[in-house]
């Protein structure tokens, strides 16, 4: 076998093996995240599917393309719809589409009737989300990995399966972040956490 062919085969083998190793590491990390989450593995998959289906349905609707900017966040079957719609009709159209998804237990409609937000406003919201997550990471007596943080128009929404004490700690810590306009708790409270 020519030397160049052998080198090419070895290079391909190394790349394939590296890809497999990356897949194993990524799979292990995902498995660890699932094991650590208070939701069941099925709930985690359902939440991801809800977000994908809802976003795809909204984005596929030609009447909504320039009429709404919507973020969909799902936690244990509880959905937060945030963003803007230019009219009540556009907002109601979004709600009608999302309500058709069967695994949703509850919808929190936080869609504002307003002009669509600018890139700058969305960037500011992302900055606030990062600030809140950083603060929660270092908050005593709180496991920040169990809290989902969404910021829309300066208002921070907190979601997760938490005890009432954990929810209060997270909300109090979040309220101390400079610049945010408010904190909305959308927690699902549990009594006796397994973890």
CORGIFEN-V843499 format. One record per residue. N is the residue number from 0. RES is the residue in three letters. OMEGA is omega in whole degrees, -180 to 180 (999 if undefined). Layout:
{{N RES OMEGA} {N RES OMEGA}}
This chain:
{{0 UNK 180} {1 UNK -176} {2 UNK 180} {3 UNK 179} {4 UNK 179} {5 UNK 178} {6 UNK 179} {7 UNK 178} {8 UNK 179} {9 UNK 178} {10 UNK 179} {11 UNK 180} {12 UNK 179} {13 UNK -180} {14 UNK 179} {15 UNK -180} {16 UNK 177} {17 UNK 178} {18 UNK 178} {19 UNK 179} {20 UNK 178} {21 UNK 179} {22 UNK 179} {23 UNK 179} {24 UNK 179} {25 UNK 178} {26 UNK 179} {27 UNK 179} {28 UNK 178} {29 UNK 178} {30 UNK 178} {31 UNK 179} {32 UNK 179} {33 UNK -179} {34 UNK -176} {35 UNK -177} {36 UNK 178} {37 UNK 176} {38 UNK 174} {39 UNK 177} {40 UNK 178} {41 UNK 178} {42 UNK 179} {43 UNK 179} {44 UNK 179} {45 UNK 180} {46 UNK 178} {47 UNK -180} {48 UNK 178} {49 UNK -179} {50 UNK -179} {51 UNK -178} {52 UNK -178} {53 UNK -180} {54 UNK 179} {55 UNK 179} {56 UNK 179} {57 UNK -178} {58 UNK -180} {59 UNK -179} {60 UNK -178} {61 UNK 180} {62 UNK -178} {63 UNK -173} {64 UNK -179} {65 UNK -175} {66 UNK -175} {67 UNK 170} {68 UNK -171} {69 UNK 172} {70 UNK -180} {71 UNK 178} {72 UNK -179} {73 UNK 177} {74 UNK 179} {75 UNK 178} {76 UNK 176} {77 UNK -172} {78 UNK 172} {79 UNK 172} {80 UNK 180} {81 UNK -180} {82 UNK -176} {83 UNK 170} {84 UNK -175} {85 UNK 179} {86 UNK 176} {87 UNK 180} {88 UNK 179} {89 UNK 178} {90 UNK -179} {91 UNK 178} {92 UNK 176} {93 UNK -180} {94 UNK 179} {95 UNK 180} {96 UNK -176} {97 UNK -179} {98 UNK -180} {99 UNK -178} {100 UNK -168} {101 UNK -173} {102 UNK 179} {103 UNK 178} {104 UNK -177} {105 UNK 177} {106 UNK 171} {107 UNK -179} {108 UNK 178} {109 UNK 179} {110 UNK 178} {111 UNK 170} {112 UNK -173} {113 UNK 172} {114 UNK -179} {115 UNK -177} {116 UNK 179} {117 UNK 175} {118 UNK 179} {119 UNK 179} {120 UNK 179} {121 UNK 178} {122 UNK 178} {123 UNK 177} {124 UNK 177} {125 UNK 178} {126 UNK 178} {127 UNK 178} {128 UNK 178} {129 UNK 179} {130 UNK -180} {131 UNK 180} {132 UNK 179} {133 UNK -180} {134 UNK -179} {135 UNK 179} {136 UNK -177} {137 UNK 178} {138 UNK -178} {139 UNK 178} {140 UNK 179} {141 UNK 173} {142 UNK -173} {143 UNK 179} {144 UNK -178} {145 UNK -178} {146 UNK 172} {147 UNK -178} {148 UNK 177} {149 UNK 177} {150 UNK 179} {151 UNK 178} {152 UNK 178} {153 UNK 178} {154 UNK -178} {155 UNK 177} {156 UNK -180} {157 UNK -180} {158 UNK 175} {159 UNK 173} {160 UNK -173} {161 UNK 170} {162 UNK 178} {163 UNK 179} {164 UNK 179} {165 UNK 179} {166 UNK 180} {167 UNK 179} {168 UNK -179} {169 UNK -179} {170 UNK 179} {171 UNK 179} {172 UNK -179} {173 UNK -178} {174 UNK -179} {175 UNK 179} {176 UNK -179} {177 UNK 172} {178 UNK -179} {179 UNK -177} {180 UNK 179} {181 UNK 179} {182 UNK 178} {183 UNK 179} {184 UNK 177} {185 UNK -177} {186 UNK 166} {187 UNK -174} {188 UNK 177} {189 UNK -179} {190 UNK -175} {191 UNK -179} {192 UNK 178} {193 UNK -176} {194 UNK 999}}
